[in-house]
Amino acid sequence: MVPPLVIAPAQLLRVLDDTSVNIALPSIQGGLADTPAHLPWT
């Protein structure tokens, strides 16, 4: 069984990563001149 002290920091990093990607998506879309449908693959 994985202790919560290992799970909590891993979950925090995942949330921070998802948040930073979602904030950066409009800039990425403009820089690549791509459609929103292709952004999840970027």
N, C-alpha and C positions, 0 to 999 in steps of 0.2 A: 504494500500500500504506500502511495506517495504522500509524504507529509505536506500539510497545508503551507508550510514555510517554503516549499519548493513551487507549489502550484500558484500561489499568490503573486510572486514576482514575475513568473512566466506569463500569467494572465495580464498583468499590468503592461508588460512589454508588448504584448499582442494588441492591446487596446491603443497604446500610444502609436504603434506602427500603423494601424488602420486609420487612426485619426489624421496622422501626418500625410498619408497617401490621399485621403479624401480631400484634405485641404489643398494639396498640390495638383490634383487632377485637372482643374481648369488651366493652370499654367502648362502642364504637360500637353494638354490637348492643343493649346495655342502654339507651343514650340514644335510639335510634330505635325501640325496642320492635319489632324486626323479627326475622324468622327467619334462621337461618344460611344458608339457601339464597339469600337475597337479598343477603347481605353482599358477595359479589364484585362486585356492580353498584354498591355504595355508593362 
